[in-house]
Structures are given as C-alpha cells and as structure tokens.
Amino acid sequence: MSETLAATTAEPAFHIRFAHTVDRHLVHRAAVAEVFVTDARQIGDSVYLAGAQTPLSHGYYNDHLQQPALTDVLLVLEACRQAAVCAAHTFLDIPMDTSFLVNEVSVQLDHPEALRTGSDPGELQLLTEYPTVRMKADRARKVGVAQELTFNGRPVGLASMQVSALTKTEYAALRTYQRGGVAPSTREVPRPDRSTVLAPEQVGRSSRGNVVLASPAFEEGRLTAQLVPDFDNRSLFDHEYDHFPAMTLLEGARQLGLLAAYWGGRPLNRTHVTGVDAAFLRFAELDAPVVVSAEMPQGGKDTLDVVFEQSGRTVATASIRLHEEPARPVAGPAESAA
C-alpha cells in the first residue's frame, strides 16, 4: 500500500483535508508556494475527489483590480490540472517521469457569485474522472479528464482536459524532430522585449510583472498584441521550459479579452473572465514572436475567439467568456448615516 493511501484509509473517502499541500512532485511544480492541491482520495470505481485551497494573497493569482474580487479562473484551472496529475500518479500508476502535453482544455464557471473571495482561503473540491485512458506498451498515451467543481460547498462549474503522455526521452525526441534541432530553454533564449508592455490597468492588473502583452494594435475590427511574458514570473514559469506553456498562453488570451473590453468601453473594474476553452495545436517556441489576435466583440457579446500565430502558423486557439458584475447601488445620505 502506498504512503498516500495508507494515510487516508482511517478516514471517510469523502472527507477531504485542507491542512497542507501534497508533495510538489506529484503536481509537477518546483515551488511549494505554487502547489494548491491539499488531498486526493479514490471514492469509487475510477472516480477521485481532490481538494485545493485558494490563496487570499498571491502575487499572480490575486493581482486583479476587479471588484468584487472573484477567485481567478486560471487559478481554478491550475488546481484542476494539479488534481488531475496528482490522481494520475497516485491512483492510475502513471510513472512520475511522464511529461503531460495539454491538447485541449476547458473550464466554465457558471456561478460567479459563489466565487467571491472572503476573509478566509477558499476550499475547492474537484470530482475527477478519466473517461479516456489509451494505453500503448503498458503506458498511458492519451488521457481525458472530466471534473465537477465545488467551491466552499457550492457547485460552481465544470472542467475538462485532453492530454498526451510521453516519457522524458520521447518528449525530447519529439521536440528535436519538430524543430530540426534542440529547443532552447527559458534560461538560454534572450528575454522578450517588454519595453512596450501594456499598462497593467488596461488588463485588470496592478503589477507590471504579471502583464504578458505588448504593442497592441487595432485594424479593421481586429485587435492584435505581442506575447511578451516575464520569464522571472514564477507562477507562469515555475521551472525551466523549452516553449511557452499552456497557462502562459491562456493568460495572454485572458488579457486580450480584458483589453478588448477596456477598449470597447466596458467597466473593466467589474469585468471578469469566467470561462476558457482552448486547443493547443503545436508548441509555441520561445525564440520567435507570438502574435495574439481576436475580432473585437460586437453588440455586448460576451465571448472572444483568440488566435495565437507564430511564423505564419496557428499554434493555439482559445475562446474567452467575459462576465460583467452588476454595478453596486450608491448609498444615499440616509443609508450612509444609518
């Protein structure tokens, strides 16, 4: 019996603990501060329940100007990824040396009012199933993930992923084959030119280090920008990478959506992203420009279809859902006095 299972056998399967995070290696993180999953249990045949604590003060995930503050949709998605990876290693016996490549991802948070942050850290529960696990030579090769999300006891939405699983050797061979040579890492390539990075308030941020877009342009109804993240942002680049990771691209899509809202005259202080659907078609290389673009939404449309292009090819697509919180009524003199 594994150490993880032995520690949980004395407790009910549905009792999820939020006392401390799991081993960072189980979720493929280098920094303990970037681990959010606190527990994972098997509760049925191919059904697993995980818990994650959402922080109140985090330099990336809590750096938003919108009020009221909502739990970051990308934080929820990162917790979903961590829960899926943790359960895959712990219960599906997928080896720790596996590289997971995200092909598709979706998260839809349908009850924003339940995601408002309070005075205590949030408790996210993730009911996780693997409807697709395709094997080859006794190893998982394709893995599908479906998750139901509950936040502080209230259902808030759904998430899903489609990932490929490779050994480290297979991953290195794939990268070399596709590029025709070894891919450089974030430690080796020059830092992106961030001299024209957007003002943080244009994308709902306060910290410049969390802004990933620069050089915006608008022509014939289409909004474009350059993807120029800060490699020293350890939430986006927790460890060394040889490509732009999926979560960095999704941050670019989120920020383009908020920039479109800002330029379209929407109240950015009340506009959140509450849904993301994305497909990752090829690796986004570190040593060539990535252009992020979308048609400006018309007539109050709440979705934005984003395209990532590099060297004349589409590397990823994403659909971003915007949610505008209703304006709070201004208290009159009598109400203020009361």
C-alpha positions in Angstrom: 0.0 0.0 0.0 1.4 3.4 -0.9 2.1 6.0 1.7 -0.6 8.3 0.3 -3.3 5.6 0.5 -2.2 4.4 3.9 -2.6 7.9 5.3 -6.2 8.1 4.3 -7.6 4.7 5.0 -8.7 5.6 8.5 -10.9 8.5 7.3 -14.1 8.5 5.2 -13.4 8.8 1.4 -15.4 12.0 1.2 -13.5 13.7 4.0 -11.1 15.9 2.1 -8.4 17.6 4.1 -7.1 21.2 3.6 -4.4 21.1 6.2 -1.3 21.1 3.9 -0.4 20.7 0.3 0.6 17.4 -1.4 4.2 16.7 -2.5 5.1 19.2 -5.1 6.5 16.5 -7.4 3.0 14.9 -7.6 1.7 18.0 -9.4 4.9 18.8 -11.4 5.7 22.0 -9.6 9.2 23.2 -8.5 8.0 25.7 -5.8 5.9 24.6 -2.9 4.2 28.0 -3.0 2.7 27.1 -6.4 1.1 23.9 -5.1 -2.7 24.2 -4.3 -3.9 20.7 -4.1 -4.2 19.5 -0.4 -5.6 16.0 -0.7 -6.8 13.3 -3.2 -9.0 10.3 -2.5 -10.4 7.5 -4.5 -14.2 7.4 -3.8 -15.4 5.0 -6.4 -14.6 3.0 -9.5 -12.4 5.4 -11.5 -13.7 8.4 -9.5 -11.5 10.6 -7.4 -12.0 13.6 -5.2 -9.4 16.2 -4.6 -9.2 19.3 -2.5 -7.4 22.6 -3.2 -7.0 25.7 -1.1 -7.2 29.0 -3.0 -4.9 31.7 -1.5 -6.0 35.2 -0.4 -2.7 36.8 -1.1 -0.7 35.6 -4.1 1.5 37.8 -6.3 -0.1 36.5 -9.5 -3.5 34.9 -8.9 -4.7 37.7 -6.6 -3.3 40.6 -8.6 -6.6 41.8 -10.1 -8.3 45.2 -9.9 -11.8 44.0 -10.4 -14.3 44.4 -7.5 -15.8 42.5 -6.0 -12.9 40.1 -6.2 -13.6 36.7 -7.7 -11.4 33.6 -7.5 -9.2 33.6 -10.6 -10.5 31.3 -13.3 -6.9 30.4 -14.2 -6.2 29.5 -10.5 -9.2 27.2 -10.7 -7.8 25.7 -13.9 -4.4 25.3 -12.4 -5.9 23.5 -9.4 -7.8 21.2 -11.9 -4.5 20.4 -13.7 -2.8 19.7 -10.4 -5.6 17.5 -9.2 -5.6 15.5 -12.4 -1.9 15.0 -12.4 -1.8 14.1 -8.7 -4.5 11.4 -9.1 -3.0 10.1 -12.3 0.3 9.4 -10.5 -1.3 8.3 -7.2 -4.2 6.1 -8.4 -3.6 5.3 -12.1 0.0 4.4 -11.6 1.2 6.7 -14.4 5.0 7.0 -13.8 6.5 10.1 -12.3 8.8 10.6 -15.3 5.8 11.3 -17.6 5.6 14.6 -19.5 1.9 15.7 -19.9 1.2 17.7 -23.0 -2.1 19.6 -23.0 -4.0 19.3 -26.2 -7.4 20.8 -25.2 -8.7 22.4 -22.0 -12.0 23.8 -20.8 -13.2 25.4 -17.7 -16.6 27.1 -17.3 -17.6 28.8 -14.0 -21.3 29.2 -14.1 -21.9 30.8 -10.7 -19.6 33.8 -10.3 -21.4 35.0 -7.2 -20.2 31.8 -5.4 -16.6 32.6 -6.3 -16.3 35.8 -4.4 -13.3 35.9 -2.2 -13.9 36.4 1.5 -11.8 36.7 4.6 -10.7 33.0 4.6 -8.9 31.0 1.9 -11.3 29.2 -0.4 -11.8 25.4 -0.4 -12.2 23.9 -3.9 -13.3 20.3 -4.3 -12.7 18.6 -7.6 -14.6 15.5 -8.5 -12.3 13.9 -11.1 -12.8 11.1 -13.6 -10.7 9.9 -16.6 -13.2 8.9 -19.3 -10.4 8.2 -21.7 -7.1 6.4 -20.9 -5.5 5.0 -24.0 -2.6 2.6 -23.4 0.3 1.6 -25.6 3.1 -0.7 -24.5 1.7 -0.7 -20.9 1.9 3.1 -20.7 -0.9 5.7 -20.8 -0.6 7.7 -24.0 -3.8 9.7 -24.2 -5.7 10.8 -21.1 -9.1 12.5 -20.9 -10.1 14.3 -17.7 -13.6 15.4 -16.6 -14.1 17.4 -13.4 -17.0 18.8 -11.4 -16.1 21.8 -9.3 -17.5 22.8 -5.9 -16.2 26.0 -4.1 -16.9 26.4 -0.4 -19.6 23.8 -0.6 -21.4 25.3 -3.7 -21.3 23.8 -7.2 -19.5 26.4 -9.5 -18.8 24.7 -12.8 -17.1 22.1 -14.9 -13.6 21.5 -16.3 -12.1 19.0 -18.8 -8.8 18.3 -20.4 -7.3 16.1 -23.2 -3.6 15.4 -22.7 -0.8 13.3 -24.3 1.6 11.4 -22.0 5.2 10.9 -23.1 8.4 9.7 -21.4 11.1 12.3 -20.9 13.1 10.7 -23.7 10.1 10.6 -26.1 9.4 14.3 -25.3 13.0 15.3 -26.1 12.9 13.3 -29.3 9.6 14.9 -30.4 10.9 18.4 -29.8 14.1 17.8 -31.7 12.3 16.2 -34.6 9.7 19.1 -34.9 12.3 21.8 -34.7 15.1 20.1 -36.6 17.3 20.7 -33.6 17.4 21.1 -29.8 14.8 23.6 -28.5 16.4 26.4 -26.3 15.1 26.9 -22.8 13.9 29.9 -20.9 17.4 30.1 -19.4 19.1 30.2 -22.8 17.0 32.5 -25.0 17.1 36.3 -24.7 14.4 37.8 -22.5 11.4 39.2 -24.5 11.5 42.9 -25.2 9.0 44.3 -22.7 9.6 48.0 -23.4 6.1 48.4 -24.9 4.2 46.2 -22.5 0.7 47.3 -21.8 -0.2 49.4 -18.7 -1.4 46.9 -16.1 -4.7 48.7 -15.5 -5.6 48.1 -19.2 -5.8 44.3 -18.5 -7.1 44.5 -14.9 -3.7 44.1 -13.2 -1.7 46.2 -10.8 1.7 44.6 -11.3 3.6 45.1 -14.5 5.3 41.7 -14.0 2.0 40.0 -14.5 1.3 41.7 -17.8 2.1 39.4 -20.8 1.0 41.5 -23.8 2.7 44.4 -25.6 2.4 46.6 -28.7 -1.4 46.5 -29.1 -2.9 47.4 -32.5 -6.4 47.7 -33.9 -7.2 47.5 -37.6 -10.3 46.5 -39.5 -12.1 45.3 -36.4 -9.2 43.0 -35.3 -7.2 43.5 -32.1 -3.6 42.2 -32.0 -0.8 42.2 -29.5 2.6 40.5 -28.9 3.0 37.8 -26.3 6.0 39.0 -24.1 5.7 37.4 -20.6 8.3 38.0 -17.9 10.4 34.8 -17.6 11.0 35.7 -14.0 7.3 35.4 -13.2 7.5 32.1 -11.3 3.7 31.5 -11.4 3.9 31.4 -15.2 7.3 29.8 -15.4 7.6 27.7 -12.3 10.6 25.8 -13.8 12.7 25.8 -16.9 10.7 25.4 -20.2 11.6 25.0 -23.8 8.3 26.5 -25.0 5.6 28.9 -23.9 3.5 26.7 -21.5 -0.3 26.5 -21.9 -1.1 28.6 -18.9 1.0 31.4 -20.2 -0.9 31.4 -23.5 -4.2 31.3 -21.6 -3.1 34.4 -19.6 -2.4 36.1 -22.9 -5.9 35.2 -24.1 -7.4 36.4 -20.9 -5.6 39.7 -21.1 -6.6 40.2 -24.8 -10.2 39.7 -23.7 -9.9 42.3 -21.0 -8.1 44.7 -23.3 -10.9 44.3 -25.8 -13.4 45.0 -23.0 -11.4 48.1 -22.0 -11.1 49.5 -25.5 -14.8 48.7 -26.1 -15.8 50.9 -23.1 -16.9 48.2 -20.7 -16.2 48.8 -17.0 -13.0 46.8 -16.6 -13.3 47.1 -12.8 -16.4 44.8 -13.0 -15.5 42.6 -15.9 -14.1 39.1 -15.2 -13.1 36.1 -17.3 -15.2 33.2 -16.1 -14.8 30.7 -18.9 -12.0 29.4 -21.1 -11.9 26.8 -24.0 -8.6 26.3 -25.7 -6.8 24.0 -28.2 -3.0 23.7 -28.4 -2.1 22.7 -31.9 1.7 22.9 -31.8 4.5 24.1 -29.5 4.8 27.9 -29.1 8.5 28.4 -29.5 10.4 30.8 -27.2 12.7 32.2 -30.0 10.1 33.6 -32.4 7.4 36.2 -31.9 3.9 35.1 -30.9 1.0 37.3 -32.1 -2.3 37.1 -30.2 -5.4 38.4 -32.0 -9.2 38.5 -31.9 -12.1 40.1 -33.5 -13.5 42.9 -31.3 -16.8 41.7 -29.7 -19.8 43.4 -31.1 -23.1 44.4 -29.5 -22.2 43.4 -26.0 -21.1 39.9 -27.0 -19.5 38.1 -24.0 -17.2 35.8 -25.9 -13.9 36.4 -27.6 -12.3 34.0 -30.0 -8.5 34.3 -29.7 -5.8 33.0 -32.2 -2.1 32.6 -31.4 0.1 32.7 -34.5 3.9 32.1 -34.9 5.9 32.1 -38.0 2.7 32.2 -40.1 1.1 29.2 -38.4 -1.6 28.9 -35.8 -0.2 27.4 -32.6 -3.3 27.7 -30.4 -6.8 28.9 -30.3 -9.0 30.0 -27.3 -12.5 31.2 -26.6 -12.8 33.6 -23.6 -16.0 34.2 -21.8 -16.5 37.6 -20.2 -18.8 38.2 -17.2 -19.7 41.7 -16.1 -20.7 42.0 -12.4 -23.7 44.3 -11.8 -23.0 47.8 -10.6 -23.4 48.2 -6.9 -26.1 50.8 -5.9 -24.7 54.0 -4.4 -25.9 54.5 -0.9 -27.9 57.7 -0.3 -27.3 60.2 2.6 -29.9 58.5 4.8 -28.4 55.0 4.1 -24.9 56.3 4.7 -25.9 57.8 8.1 -27.6 54.6 9.1 
